[in-house]
């Protein structure tokens, strides 16, 4: 089998790259062993604003509109509902935070997201300092997206649901060979699995474990918006809510822990004024970097081996832009943004 690309890994980074290649009429095959848990466990929040400091995420003014259009087009292409517009209510802890909010709302780009009309109360939530409303945000159903796209690839015989064996990969100056497949290029989109990749295990990828709980809370009136305090509270319907996520760089495995559950529950009990029941807990490992920028680029020795990784908690907004950058870099020779190019580590 001859293709233009082999893609290894099928979280959001691999999916967005596959879609870009398809739109550009490039052939590919995907290898995935269902280990991209960060994309599937994530809350799916589409939010370009860093709500701790009231600033825009890096390059968000360019990435956010592109991402929104990208996922809307995927909805039409796949015939499934993926995106739900949902504002965020940021719970203030002090008058100082209120003042910082108003200062930020006057800034270019942020003025499109931060509403200056404060919301006094939300039924079921304790607050002495009101809430600020973030607009232009929403939820992407990442599980539905990945499942629908995988079904499409399976129907077209373009998805191999097996672990990738690095020992089976060989290459020369013009191609790579993997078992029965010959490709011009191979791109690794493995998430935290990149730590086991012998071609890129030298990169400064840092695992950051995140855990969510799902609660049942009949007294919380939060149907048409998300809540943000220390954690996000995301409405799932029928008075179920997803709450999280934790951040933990010192972890032993991918499994949910009682410590994380206790951390979320204890903070949630201080914020909610109504009882709730924990019905589910999930965990995943985000692929992050020390400088909080993705890992994109070409292997320094093997010129047809590439990496597209390291999006942390910002993959929903970053991944479509990264797919464009990677395509333009590989196919057109357009340099990657220096902030994301893995050359910064060489």
Secondary structure as UniProt FT lines:
FT   STRAND          2..8
FT   HELIX           12..23
FT   TURN            24..25
FT   STRAND          28..31
FT   HELIX           37..41
FT   STRAND          45..46
FT   STRAND          49..50
FT   TURN            51..54
FT   STRAND          55..56
FT   TURN            58..59
FT   HELIX           60..78
FT   STRAND          83..85
FT   STRAND          87..91
FT   HELIX           95..105
FT   TURN            108..109
FT   HELIX           110..112
FT   STRAND          114..119
FT   TURN            123..124
FT   STRAND          131..134
FT   STRAND          138..140
FT   HELIX           142..155
FT   TURN            156..157
FT   STRAND          159..160
FT   HELIX           166..168
FT   STRAND          169..171
FT   STRAND          176..178
FT   TURN            179..180
FT   STRAND          181..188
FT   HELIX           191..196
FT   TURN            198..202
FT   STRAND          205..216
FT   TURN            218..219
FT   STRAND          225..228
FT   STRAND          232..237
FT   TURN            238..239
FT   STRAND          240..244
FT   HELIX           258..271
FT   STRAND          277..289
FT   TURN            290..291
FT   STRAND          295..298
FT   TURN            303..304
FT   STRAND          305..309
FT   HELIX           312..314
FT   HELIX           315..332
FT   TURN            338..340
FT   HELIX           342..345
//
